[in-house]
């Protein structure tokens, strides 16, 4: 195998990997400034509706617990 052929495969592989990588554009300073903004954005997942339902259920349970505590307190005050 010729020397050019041996070197062309790794170069082609590196070029493909570089082409498939993400590119934010700009200088390194701009990339570092964009990193906190990218971390702050949230990506939607298929589990979001399930998580919303779970949070709704927690909120309902908190309301029920508060009402039960009020009712217990009222019963305790009446029995004294």
BAVOTOR-751981 format. One record per atom (N, C-alpha, C): chain; atom name; y, x, z. Coordinates in steps of 0.001 Angstrom, whole numbers, padded with zeros to 6 digits, m for minus. Layout:
N
GUBA  chaine  atome       yy       xx       zz
GUBA       A     CA        Y        X        Z
...
//
This chain:
80
GUBA  chaine  atome       yy       xx       zz
GUBA       A      N  m001162   000847   000000
GUBA       A     CA   000000   000000   000000
GUBA       A      C   001230   000896   000000
GUBA       A      N   002200   000548  m000759
GUBA       A     CA   003378   001394  m000862
GUBA       A      C   004261   001227   000370
GUBA       A      N   005111   002187   000546
GUBA       A     CA   006005   002193   001710
GUBA       A      C   006963   001001   001674
GUBA       A      N   007423   000636   000511
GUBA       A     CA   008344  m000486   000369
GUBA       A      C   007648  m001796   000757
GUBA       A      N   006412  m001961   000362
GUBA       A     CA   005671  m003166   000692
GUBA       A      C   005446  m003267   002202
GUBA       A      N   005143  m002129   002851
GUBA       A     CA   004909  m002130   004303
GUBA       A      C   006185  m002484   005063
GUBA       A      N   007325  m002079   004568
GUBA       A     CA   008579  m002360   005247
GUBA       A      C   009135  m003748   004909
GUBA       A      N   008731  m004281   003773
GUBA       A     CA   009306  m005556   003361
GUBA       A      C   008805  m006725   004215
GUBA       A      N   007572  m006675   004709
GUBA       A     CA   007053  m007775   005530
GUBA       A      C   007797  m007909   006863
GUBA       A      N   007993  m006851   007621
GUBA       A     CA   008766  m007001   008857
GUBA       A      C   010220  m007399   008607
GUBA       A      N   010814  m006886   007536
GUBA       A     CA   012198  m007243   007217
GUBA       A      C   012277  m008724   006844
GUBA       A      N   011321  m009209   006076
GUBA       A     CA   011304  m010621   005692
GUBA       A      C   011095  m011508   006923
GUBA       A      N   010210  m011087   007821
GUBA       A     CA   009974  m011856   009035
GUBA       A      C   011235  m011894   009911
GUBA       A      N   011913  m010769   010048
GUBA       A     CA   013146  m010721   010837
GUBA       A      C   014228  m011592   010215
GUBA       A      N   014299  m011595   008889
GUBA       A     CA   015299  m012417   008212
GUBA       A      C   015009  m013904   008416
GUBA       A      N   013749  m014294   008361
GUBA       A     CA   013399  m015692   008603
GUBA       A      C   013720  m016114   010024
GUBA       A      N   013402  m015252   010986
GUBA       A     CA   013697  m015574   012377
GUBA       A      C   015201  m015666   012618
GUBA       A      N   015944  m014783   012002
GUBA       A     CA   017395  m014822   012170
GUBA       A      C   017986  m016070   011521
GUBA       A      N   017447  m016488   010404
GUBA       A     CA   017952  m017672   009715
GUBA       A      C   017631  m018949   010486
GUBA       A      N   016521  m018964   011199
GUBA       A     CA   016120  m020154   011942
GUBA       A      C   016768  m020223   013317
GUBA       A      N   017386  m019150   013776
GUBA       A     CA   018016  m019143   015094
GUBA       A      C   019289  m019955   015093
GUBA       A      N   019741  m020318   016300
GUBA       A     CA   020979  m021081   016399
GUBA       A      C   022162  m020141   016281
GUBA       A      N   023213  m020620   015662
GUBA       A     CA   024413  m019817   015467
GUBA       A      C   025600  m020647   015903
GUBA       A      N   026341  m020134   016900
GUBA       A     CA   027490  m020881   017394
GUBA       A      C   028756  m020512   016650
GUBA       A      N   028764  m019406   015942
GUBA       A     CA   029938  m018981   015207
GUBA       A      C   030944  m018314   016110
GUBA       A      N   031872  m017603   015543
GUBA       A     CA   032914  m016958   016326
GUBA       A      C   032434  m015668   016962
GUBA       A      N   033282  m015125   017821
GUBA       A     CA   032962  m013857   018463
GUBA       A      C   032135  m014080   019713
GUBA       A      N   031767  m013006   020372
GUBA       A     CA   030973  m013092   021596
GUBA       A      C   031766  m013764   022703
GUBA       A      N   033052  m013544   022754
GUBA       A     CA   033898  m014185   023757
GUBA       A      C   033906  m015694   023590
GUBA       A      N   033926  m016150   022360
GUBA       A     CA   033905  m017586   022101
GUBA       A      C   032556  m018168   022487
GUBA       A      N   031493  m017406   022273
GUBA       A     CA   030161  m017879   022643
GUBA       A      C   030039  m017987   024158
GUBA       A      N   030627  m017054   024883
GUBA       A     CA   030571  m017115   026339
GUBA       A      C   031424  m018259   026859
GUBA       A      N   032523  m018544   026223
GUBA       A     CA   033376  m019649   026641
GUBA       A      C   032708  m020985   026348
GUBA       A      N   031905  m021047   025298
GUBA       A     CA   031232  m022286   024940
GUBA       A      C   030011  m022533   025806
GUBA       A      N   029473  m021519   026455
GUBA       A     CA   028263  m021674   027262
GUBA       A      C   028451  m022672   028400
GUBA       A      N   029525  m022631   029197
GUBA       A     CA   029669  m023646   030246
GUBA       A      C   029841  m025054   029683
GUBA       A      N   030497  m025176   028550
GUBA       A     CA   030674  m026490   027945
GUBA       A      C   029335  m027034   027466
GUBA       A      N   028500  m026163   026932
GUBA       A     CA   027184  m026598   026477
GUBA       A      C   026316  m026991   027659
GUBA       A      N   026461  m026317   028782
GUBA       A     CA   025678  m026653   029958
GUBA       A      C   026120  m027986   030547
GUBA       A      N   027373  m028353   030356
GUBA       A     CA   027891  m029594   030918
GUBA       A      C   027452  m030810   030104
GUBA       A      N   027176  m030638   028820
GUBA       A     CA   026756  m031775   028010
GUBA       A      C   025301  m032099   028319
GUBA       A      N   024988  m033375   028311
GUBA       A     CA   023639  m033818   028644
GUBA       A      C   022960  m034299   027373
GUBA       A      N   021725  m033917   027210
GUBA       A     CA   020953  m034314   026046
GUBA       A      C   020111  m035527   026425
GUBA       A      N   020165  m036556   025615
GUBA       A     CA   019392  m037762   025876
GUBA       A      C   017906  m037484   025698
GUBA       A      N   017105  m038080   026576
GUBA       A     CA   015659  m037923   026505
GUBA       A      C   015011  m039293   026405
GUBA       A      N   013755  m039353   026021
GUBA       A     CA   013061  m040643   025967
GUBA       A      C   012869  m041268   027357
GUBA       A      N   013036  m040475   028404
GUBA       A     CA   012823  m040965   029755
GUBA       A      C   014083  m041573   030368
GUBA       A      N   015198  m041519   029687
GUBA       A     CA   016451  m042039   030236
GUBA       A      C   016358  m043506   030662
GUBA       A      N   015792  m044403   029856
GUBA       A     CA   015683  m045789   030316
GUBA       A      C   014832  m045918   031581
GUBA       A      N   013787  m045120   031674
GUBA       A     CA   012937  m045168   032866
GUBA       A      C   013690  m044665   034086
GUBA       A      N   014467  m043614   033913
GUBA       A     CA   015248  m043079   035026
GUBA       A      C   016326  m044066   035457
GUBA       A      N   016909  m044778   034498
GUBA       A     CA   017906  m045795   034835
GUBA       A      C   017263  m046938   035617
GUBA       A      N   016062  m047347   035206
GUBA       A     CA   015346  m048394   035939
GUBA       A      C   015015  m047945   037355
GUBA       A      N   014619  m046689   037482
GUBA       A     CA   014292  m046149   038804
GUBA       A      C   015536  m046129   039702
GUBA       A      N   016668  m045747   039145
GUBA       A     CA   017908  m045728   039926
GUBA       A      C   018313  m047149   040312
GUBA       A      N   018152  m048085   039396
GUBA       A     CA   018449  m049486   039703
GUBA       A      C   017568  m049983   040851
GUBA       A      N   016289  m049623   040824
GUBA       A     CA   015371  m050029   041888
GUBA       A      C   015786  m049407   043227
GUBA       A      N   016221  m048152   043211
GUBA       A     CA   016709  m047518   044442
GUBA       A      C   017930  m048256   044986
GUBA       A      N   018843  m048619   044094
GUBA       A     CA   020038  m049347   044519
GUBA       A      C   019679  m050696   045135
GUBA       A      N   018735  m051410   044526
GUBA       A     CA   018302  m052693   045072
GUBA       A      C   017660  m052484   046445
GUBA       A      N   016827  m051462   046581
GUBA       A     CA   016179  m051184   047860
GUBA       A      C   017214  m050852   048930
GUBA       A      N   018246  m050122   048575
GUBA       A     CA   019311  m049811   049535
GUBA       A      C   020021  m051084   049996
GUBA       A      N   020268  m051996   049076
GUBA       A     CA   020913  m053268   049429
GUBA       A      C   020016  m054063   050375
GUBA       A      N   018733  m054130   050059
GUBA       A     CA   017783  m054862   050904
GUBA       A      C   017721  m054227   052288
GUBA       A      N   017696  m052906   052360
GUBA       A     CA   017647  m052224   053659
GUBA       A      C   018897  m052515   054478
GUBA       A      N   020065  m052503   053832
GUBA       A     CA   021306  m052798   054556
GUBA       A      C   021318  m054231   055071
GUBA       A      N   020875  m055170   054255
GUBA       A     CA   020836  m056567   054683
GUBA       A      C   019851  m056762   055831
GUBA       A      N   018704  m056078   055770
GUBA       A     CA   017722  m056185   056848
GUBA       A      C   018277  m055597   058140
GUBA       A      N   019009  m054502   058046
GUBA       A     CA   019605  m053901   059239
GUBA       A      C   020646  m054835   059836
GUBA       A      N   021450  m055472   059001
GUBA       A     CA   022436  m056442   059501
GUBA       A      C   021751  m057622   060186
GUBA       A      N   020667  m058092   059578
GUBA       A     CA   019956  m059228   060150
GUBA       A      C   019322  m058841   061489
GUBA       A      N   018730  m057648   061581
GUBA       A     CA   018167  m057180   062854
GUBA       A      C   019235  m057082   063920
GUBA       A      N   020382  m056552   063530
GUBA       A     CA   021499  m056411   064477
GUBA       A      C   021952  m057779   064958
GUBA       A      N   022055  m058766   064057
GUBA       A     CA   022468  m060115   064444
GUBA       A      C   021441  m060749   065375
GUBA       A      N   020160  m060548   065094
GUBA       A     CA   019111  m061104   065954
GUBA       A      C   019157  m060444   067332
GUBA       A      N   019343  m059129   067376
GUBA       A     CA   019437  m058415   068656
GUBA       A      C   020630  m058899   069477
GUBA       A      N   021745  m059159   068820
GUBA       A     CA   022934  m059639   069540
GUBA       A      C   022727  m061043   070078
GUBA       A      N   022000  m061893   069356
GUBA       A     CA   021755  m063255   069818
GUBA       A      C   020764  m063289   070975
GUBA       A      N   019811  m062372   070969
GUBA       A     CA   018789  m062379   072025
GUBA       A      C   019313  m061780   073323
GUBA       A      N   020430  m061130   073328
GUBA       A     CA   020969  m060532   074568
GUBA       A      C   021757  m061492   075365
//
